[in-house]
Amino acid sequence: MAAPPRWDEARPEHGHRATLARSVRLLSAFRREQSEPEYFYELMARDTVAQLGSYTDLAGATVVDVGTGSGFFARALTSAGARCTGIDHDLSELTAHAVDVPNTLVGSALALPFQTGSVDVCFSSNVLEHVPEPWRMADEMVRVTKPGGTVFLSFTNWLSPWGGHETSPWHYLGGDRAARRYERRNGFPPKNRFGLGLHPVSVSSALRWARANDQVTVLDALPRYHPRWAEPIVRVPGLREIATWNLVLVLKKHGS
């Protein structure tokens, strides 16, 4: 049960505090995701950008937001001083909340339309589980990041309580079964259909990919919404798949 490798500098603390009160506030906000999406996503974006900012200086940084959706994270990154470009494969997602987000592109996370080593930070929040080849997307994020740059990658792991998204917790009985149950009860299929727009990604597979990638060093691997004292669960096989809820990988690309 070796701990995830860490960068050999002390973890920065400024700008973001992973307290129990923060965890309660974030997890409580999930109840308002459907009814008040602007409230939910703006809260999440502010918190996540503060978390990212504890690892790297965002002022003047070139950032790509992979799977930007309606642009909540891109706007928060821009407010933090970054020069942000958002990319999403679905035009309807880019316009879902009728909010004008500049510097957005329609494109694939599996073939990012950016040159190798061209951005300071490559960022993605809760997108990895929605692509059919998650580690190809992760490789692309590393590719476009400059030497010395930062990759921030978070996703909802399949065996977490929210792994099935709107079909949770019935995904524990199987993704297809959960989708069929959802459709019977609601009269329409779930937006995140298992095997099409939702794929089972594990904490273990993420750690294996990160450790095997010789282009990066892992700065952190932690449960995104948990207080600091709960971080050791990522080191415990089995438990981490259920208790992590959402994993964050923070990586530094090799080079000066």
N, C-alpha and C positions, 0 to 999 in steps of 0.2 A: 504494500500500500504506500508506495513512494509518493511524496508530495509532488505536484506539478513543478517543473523547473521554473526558476525565477531569474529575472535579470539581476545582475550582481550589484545593483545600487539599491539604496533604501527606497521603499515605496513612498511616493509623494502623498501628502495628506490634505493639502490645501484645496479649498473649493468644494469638497464633497465629504459628507460624513455618513457612513453606513450605520445608522442607529436603529434601535427597535421602533422608535416613533416614526421614522422614515418608512420602515417596512410596513407598518400598519397603514400608513397613509397611502402608499402605493397599492397595496393589495386591496384596500377598501375601494380604491378608484376603479378597480375592475368591474364593480357592480354598475358603474355609470358609463361603461364603454359603449354600449348600444344606445342608451338614452341620451347621453351627453358626450359624444365622441370628441368634440373640441376640447372640453375640459380634460378628459382622460388623456388624450394624446399630447396636449400642451404640457400637462404636468409631467408625463413620462419623458417628453423631449427635454424639458428643462433639467430634470434630474439626470438623465443620461449624458447630456452634454457637460454638466458639471462633473460627472464621473470621468468622462473622457478627458476633460481639462485637467484632472489631477495627474495625468500621465504625460501630457504634451501641451505645449503652448499653442492655442488655437488662433491667437491674434496674427492675422496675415497668412495663416496656413492655407494651402490648397487642399480641399477636402472633397472626396466623392462620397455621396450618400447612395449606397446600392440598395435598390428597392425603396425608393423615397416615398412612394405612395402619394398622399396628399400634401407632403412637404413639411409636416410639422417639425421633424428633426432637422431638415435643411434650414428652416427659418431660425430655429434655435441655434444652430451652428453659425449661421450668418450673424445673429445677434451677439455671439461670442467673439466676433471679429474674423471668422474664417471666410475664405472665398470658396463657396460651396457650389458644387454641381450635383444635381440629383438625377438619378437614372431609374427608370421603371419600364418593364416590358408592356404594361397595360395602360393605355391612354385614359381609360375610364377611371383608373385609380388616381391618376394625376389630377383629375378634375372632379373627384367625388364630392369634395366639400366646397366647391365653388370659390376656392381661395387661389389668388394669383401667386404662383411661386416661380420666380425667374430662374433662368439657368437650369432648366430641366430637359432631359432627353428621353426619348423612347428607345430602349435597347435592352439587350439580354445581359443578365448577370453572369451568364456562362461564357460570354465573349465580350468583355467590357470594351467599349469603344475609346480607349485611352492608351497612350503609348506606355511601354514598359518603363517603370521608374519615373513616373511623371507627377505623382501627387504626394503631398506630405502625410496625409491621413486617408486611409480607406475605411469607411464606416458602414456598418449594416446592423439594423435592429429588426429582429424577428422576421427575417426573410429566408434564412437558410432552410428551414423546414418546408418551405413552399416551392423549392426548386427540385427537379428530378435528379440532379447530380450535385449534391451539396458540396462535395469536396473539390469539384471542378470550379464552382463559384468561389470557394475559399482560396484556391490556387490563383484564380484571376485577381482577387483582391491583393494578394501578396505580389503578384507580378507588376501591377500598376503602381505600387508604393515605392517611393524612393528609398535607397539605402539610408538607414538611420531613421526612416519614417515609421509610423504607427498603424497597425491594423486593429480595429475594434470590431469584434464580431460577436453578436449575441443571438440566441435562438431559444425557442421553447422546446425542450426535449420531450420525446414522445411519451415516456412513462411518468411524466410529471402530472399533477392533478389537472392541468390545463392543456395537456398534450394533444387532446382531440379537438381543441378549440371549442366551437359551439356544440360539438357532440360529446364533450366531456360530461361525466366521467365514464361514459359507456364505451369509450375507446379501449378501456382495459379488457373488454370482452372481444375486441377485434375492431379494426377500423371500418371494415365493410359493414359489419353488424351495427355499429354505432351510427353509420350514415343512413342505413335503412330505417332504423328506429327513429331518427330525427325526421326523416321524410314522412313516415307514417303519422307522426305526432303533429307536424307543422304543415303538411300538404305541399311542401316543396323541399328540394334537396339542400343540404348545407352548402354554404358558400365555399368552405374549405373541405372539399370532397377528398376522402382518403384515396391515395394512389394517383390523384390528378393534381389537385392544388395543395395537398398536404401529405407529407412523407415522414416516416418514422426516423428521426435522427437521435442518436444517443449521446450522452456525456462521454462515455468511454470512447466512442468513435471520434469525437472531437479532440479528445486528449491525444489519441493515437496519431491523428493527422498532424496536430501541432508539433508533437515531439519528433515525428518522422520528417518534418519539413526542414531541410538543412539551410533554408534561406532566412529563418526567423529564430528568435529567442522568445520564450514565453515570459512576459512580464507578470501576468496574472491569469488565473483561471478560477472564477468565483461565481457563487450564486447571486444573480443580479439584484434580486429584491430583498435579500436577507441582510440582517445586521452583521457587522464584522466578525463577531464571535461565532457565527454559524458557518464561516467559510471552510472549516476542516471537513465538512460533509463531502466536498468535492473529491477528497482523498479516499473515500470509502466505497469500494465497488458495491454495486447493488443498491445501497441506500442512496447514493448520489443520483441515481436515475429517477427516483421518486421525489426525494426531498429537495433537489436543486431548484426545481420549478423552471428556471430559465438560466442558462449558462452564459457567462461573458468570458471571451478570450481576448486578452490584450497582448499583442505581439509587437516586437521591434524587429524590423528588417535589418539584416546584417549590413554593415558598411558604416562609413563615417557620416 
